[in-house]
Each structure stands twice: as C-alpha cells, then as structure tokens.
Amino acid sequence: MLGDDSELDLMFAEEVLKSHSENYEILIAYDGLEVCEKAISQYPDIIFVDINLPQMNGIDVIRFLKSNHHTQHIPLLVITARNNFQEAFDAGATDFIQKPLTRNNLIIRTRSALNLVDSYRAIEKQKLEIEKRNHKIIRQHESVLRQKEIINRKDKEITADLKYAKRIQDAILPKQSLFSEIFPQHFILNIPKHFVSGDFYWVEKKENKAIIAVGDCTGHGVSGALMHMMALIFLNQVIKNKSLENPNEILEALRDYVISSLHQTGGHGETHDGMDMALCIIDYTHHIIKFAGANNPLYIVNNKGLREIKGDRIPVGINFNYNKPFTTHEIKVDKGDTLYLFTDGFPDQFGGPKGKKFRYKYFKELLIGSNGTALKKQKEILEQTFHKWKEGYEQLDDVLVVGIKIG
C-alpha cells in the first residue's frame, strides 16, 4: 500500500512497482486515516507511508499500526524528504526511502521488505504447526503409541517447514556464482545446528575492492535465522546506500540499524539481541586489507605461520559500551596468503575422548597444518575433523568457516 498526499509521487511509485512485477496489487491512500483504515481492513504485505500526511501524520500512523495486533507485523517503510529517520525508527518503522523517489531504491526496498514478510510467514507457520502438535499430544495422552505416531508425523511436517525456511534463507545469502566471481579461490564450510542458521556470510565488490563479512547472530535455529535475515538486509542498506570506506564505519552503522530496529534501550530485563562479526575490505590494487571485528578475529595464514588480528570486544547491538567505536586494522598482504573468517561454533564444540572444547589453539594448528593444501581439500579436512570431534555429542552451535586465498 502507498500512502502519500502527492499525486505525482503516488503515480511514479505505482508505475515503478507495476512495471517491475505484474503480481503487485497496489492500494492507494491519500491521508493518514485512510492508510490506517485500509491497513486494518485489507492487511497489505507492506506499507509505504509519507511522514507528512494530512488528517494523521506518518509517525502517528506508524505508532497506531504497530499498536494494533492485526497490523503490528506489517513492514512499514517511511517516505520522507527530511533527515528525520530516527523519529520514524523510534515509532516502529522498518525502513525508509528518501525523496525524491528513484526507481532502483523503490525496487530494492520493496524486495527487502517482501523477503522479510516471507521469512516471518514461514516462521509463523512453523510456530503454528508446533502448537498444533503439542495440542494433539496432550489430547491423546492415553495412547502412547498414538502419541508417537502424531509426534513422528508432525516432526516430518516441521522438518518440511524448516527446509522451506532454509530455502528462503539460502536464497537471500550471496549466490555461489557471485562469491566465486569475487573470490576465485575460496571455501565455505557451513554446518547449521538446525536446518536454518544464525551464522551468515555476505560479499560485495566495488571497483577494485572486495568486501566480505562473516557474522554470528544471537541464538540459532529459527531465532538466529530471523536475526540472520535482518543482518543481510541491513548490510545491503548500509553498504549499498552509504558511502562508507572503512570497516569500523560499516559496523557502527550496522549497530545503529540493529538498535533502532529492535528498539533496544539497554533497560533492565531487555534482551540483548545482536551479532558478532568479522568484516574485511580487500584492496587488490595496493594489496591491503582493512579489517574490523565485533568480538570476532581475522586469521591470516602463510608459510611464515598464522597471524591473528583481533576484533573489538563489542557486539553489533546494545551493550554496556555500545557507544564505543570499532577499530579498523590495516594489514599488508601478499599473493598466496589465506584469510579465514569464522564464527565460534567450531572451536567451542565439545567432543573428543574427554568431552572438552576443541579450543582456538587446536583450531589454529589445524589451519596452519593445512597451509599449502588446496582450499577444497582444506574444507574437507575441517569438516571431517569437526564431525569426528563431536561424535557422540550434541552440536552446540552453528558452524561457519570461510577461507579465501589472495590471488
């Protein structure tokens, strides 16, 4: 739905969205009250609302819709010609579009919002199936055999839902073809604890520079996956829509998005959802890497050994020192150096003969020992080592390791 009192802006937005996809059904509203009435009666997938609306301004519209049970989960994208985005985010806006409207911006923001809608629906469907399963188990308590049959059947349904959610999640991750184009020599070891994961990777290329991020969101499974998808959307917004040259600036902008979107204040009892991350900008012209980390380090391995570049002990999200800036490290690299970005799932996994953590010490030794081996083979060594180590033990967390050789 488009809510704007500008006939020209409405006509432009409607034309862009319809030309992009004939599947879009566009609802139009000319004032704030009309936006609220149509939202409650017709429940659109996403709502674009201008801040300066007659009858009821855009901020009040957002507050009203976010307080209504039936509309509180609809993504709300604010349209504004001013820099009053924070007020909109505080009210509950999902995203913003700054006037004058452009075709690319409308299409990109619409895609991001629709991806968020799809993931939310998949998760809600899963939750509904779980509630149905539990209800039936309680009702049929007297028959143990019947309970088992119901559990098995419903577990298959939930697994199918999780597989569907995983397909959505995989579709949002960078395509393998793009990753291979940017980094011809690489491997990605991705072992979720469940079907869907809170760990993610993201890549982008700008001129002669490549950007890569590896992140670990709070939680795993469905909760981690929802944060994972938000993180990818935020990264696209930060890097593609802002002229940021340094990794620390990107992490700080990303942190602002997370805090604003999750309405984090640092208050007592508030959840501290967020993510850890390692982010590199690789300058191939000058053979320089700029790195910043939120609790996560960068490893560089060559024939001289392993060099660890530590990140700051700050997450991307609210915490006691969330105003503290991140640090950008500038490192000279040579052809043949291998970069490793990873989450804590591998070194923190319990296993082995004594049931202890694998630990970072042995993780480093494993990477050093495989130096000089083809990256495809390195991935096999890591994967085999991990599964052998955890044999007989539950996997505690999602596992993600990305290796990149500088060409």
C-alpha positions, -999 to 999 in steps of 0.1 A, spaced: 0 0 0 12 35 -8 2 64 15 11 98 2 -7 131 -5 15 138 -35 -3 126 -67 29 127 -87 48 106 -62 19 81 -60 18 78 -98 55 73 -100 57 47 -73 27 28 -87 42 28 -122 76 16 -110 62 -13 -89 37 -24 -115 64 -23 -143 87 -44 -120 61 -71 -113 25 -76 -125 19 -96 -94 19 -65 -72 -16 -52 -63 -12 -16 -53 -35 1 -27 -35 39 -26 -43 62 4 -42 100 4 -42 107 41 -31 91 74 -66 80 84 -72 63 51 -39 44 55 -50 31 89 -84 21 77 -72 2 46 -44 -14 66 -68 -29 91 -95 -39 66 -72 -52 38 -40 -62 56 -14 -54 29 20 -71 28 40 -39 31 31 -2 36 49 29 23 38 59 43 48 95 38 57 113 71 38 145 61 3 132 56 -30 152 62 -55 141 88 -29 120 106 9 123 101 31 93 91 47 90 126 12 87 143 2 62 116 32 40 123 25 42 161 -11 33 156 -4 3 132 24 -10 155 0 -10 185 -27 -29 166 -25 -67 169 -35 -73 133 -11 -49 117 19 -48 140 40 -72 119 35 -54 86 68 -38 74 64 0 74 86 19 51 87 57 57 89 81 28 104 115 37 123 144 22 139 153 55 165 136 77 141 126 104 147 89 101 154 83 138 119 96 148 104 71 123 125 42 136 116 51 172 80 49 162 84 14 147 93 19 111 111 -10 93 130 10 68 129 44 50 130 58 15 142 94 10 126 117 -15 129 123 -44 119 87 -52 140 67 -75 132 35 -94 161 14 -81 156 25 -45 119 16 -46 126 -18 -61 154 -27 -37 135 -16 -6 104 -34 -18 123 -67 -24 139 -65 11 106 -59 28 89 -88 9 118 -111 18 112 -102 55 75 -109 50 82 -143 35 106 -153 64 81 -141 90 53 -161 75 75 -192 73 84 -189 109 48 -182 120 37 -213 100 63 -233 119 52 -220 152 15 -228 144 25 -263 135 43 -268 168 13 -255 187 -10 -279 168 14 -308 175 16 -301 212 -22 -297 215 -28 -331 198 -2 -348 220 -20 -335 252 -54 -346 239 -42 -381 230 -22 -387 262 -39 -420 270 -24 -437 239 14 -438 240 15 -454 206 -8 -428 192 13 -401 207 44 -415 190 26 -416 156 15 -380 160 50 -368 170 66 -386 141 41 -372 116 43 -337 129 81 -338 132 81 -346 94 59 -316 88 80 -293 109 111 -306 92 95 -298 58 87 -263 71 123 -258 83 136 -270 49 113 -244 33 126 -217 56 161 -228 48 154 -224 11 143 -188 18 174 -182 39 197 -197 12 181 -175 -14 190 -144 5 226 -154 10 251 -143 -18 249 -167 -47 278 -191 -51 284 -177 -86 289 -142 -72 312 -155 -44 333 -174 -70 335 -143 -92 348 -121 -64 370 -148 -47 380 -174 -73 400 -194 -46 378 -199 -16 358 -224 5 327 -221 27 321 -246 55 286 -240 68 272 -265 93 240 -252 109 229 -267 143 194 -270 129 182 -266 93 183 -228 95 212 -209 109 222 -177 128 256 -177 111 259 -159 77 283 -146 51 280 -116 28 301 -103 -1 301 -73 -24 325 -59 -49 331 -22 -55 356 -13 -83 389 -29 -73 378 -37 -38 360 -67 -24 340 -67 8 333 -98 29 315 -102 62 310 -133 83 286 -129 112 271 -149 141 237 -137 153 222 -142 187 208 -177 190 205 -204 164 176 -222 147 146 -200 140 155 -172 163 190 -170 149 177 -172 113 154 -142 118 183 -121 130 204 -135 102 179 -123 76 177 -89 92 215 -86 92 217 -93 55 190 -67 48 208 -41 70 242 -49 54 227 -42 19 213 -10 32 245 2 49 270 -7 21 249 -1 -10 232 31 2 260 48 22 295 59 11 315 42 39 351 34 32 362 17 64 350 -15 81 346 2 115 322 27 100 301 -1 85 299 -20 118 289 12 136 262 20 110 250 -16 112 249 -14 150 227 17 148 203 -2 125 201 -31 149 195 -10 180 169 12 162 150 -17 146 149 -38 178 141 -7 199 170 -15 222 175 9 251 197 -11 274 169 -12 300 167 -38 328 154 -71 316 157 -62 279 171 -89 255 205 -80 240 199 -95 206 226 -86 180 256 -103 163 293 -108 163 311 -101 130 344 -101 111 344 -77 82 372 -71 56 377 -47 27 403 -61 4 421 -36 -19 437 -56 -47 454 -26 -62 475 -18 -31 475 -54 -16 460 -40 16 432 -54 39 411 -32 61 396 -53 90 372 -46 118 357 -72 142 329 -73 166 341 -100 190 355 -120 161 391 -120 148 407 -125 114 433 -152 108 460 -148 80 480 -179 72 511 -182 50 544 -201 50 555 -179 80 527 -192 102 494 -177 114 488 -140 122 457 -132 144 441 -98 140 417 -94 170 384 -76 168 370 -53 194 352 -69 224 319 -52 214 289 -68 197 268 -53 169 239 -44 191 231 -29 225 256 -35 254 271 -15 282 296 3 260 276 4 228 288 40 220 324 28 218 337 30 182 350 -1 164 387 -2 153 399 -6 117 431 -25 112 451 -20 80 472 -51 70 496 -56 41 490 -90 24 509 -109 -2 498 -132 -30 492 -167 -16 481 -155 18 449 -172 30 423 -153 51 400 -171 75 368 -156 88 347 -177 111 322 -179 140 328 -196 174 309 -228 166 339 -249 156 364 -241 184 336 -241 211 323 -276 202 325 -302 229 338 -337 219 369 -358 217 379 -386 242 374 -363 272 344 -343 262 361 -310 261 360 -280 238 380 -282 206 395 -247 215 411 -220 194 446 -233 200 439 -265 181 418 -247 155 448 -225 147 470 -256 145 446 -272 121 447 -242 98 485 -239 99 488 -277 92 466 -275 61 485 -244 47 496 -251 12 468 -276 6 441 -268 -20 412 -249 -4 387 -276 -14 408 -301 4 411 -278 34 373 -277 37 372 -315 37 398 -316 64 379 -291 86 346 -309 80 360 -343 88 378 -331 119 347 -314 132 324 -344 128 350 -368 142 355 -345 172 318 -341 181 309 -378 175 286 -388 204 280 -352 214 253 -328 205 263 -299 182 261 -268 204 260 -240 178 260 -232 142 294 -236 125 307 -213 97 343 -210 84 352 -191 52 387 -194 37 399 -170 9 433 -172 -9 447 -139 -21 454 -142 -58 
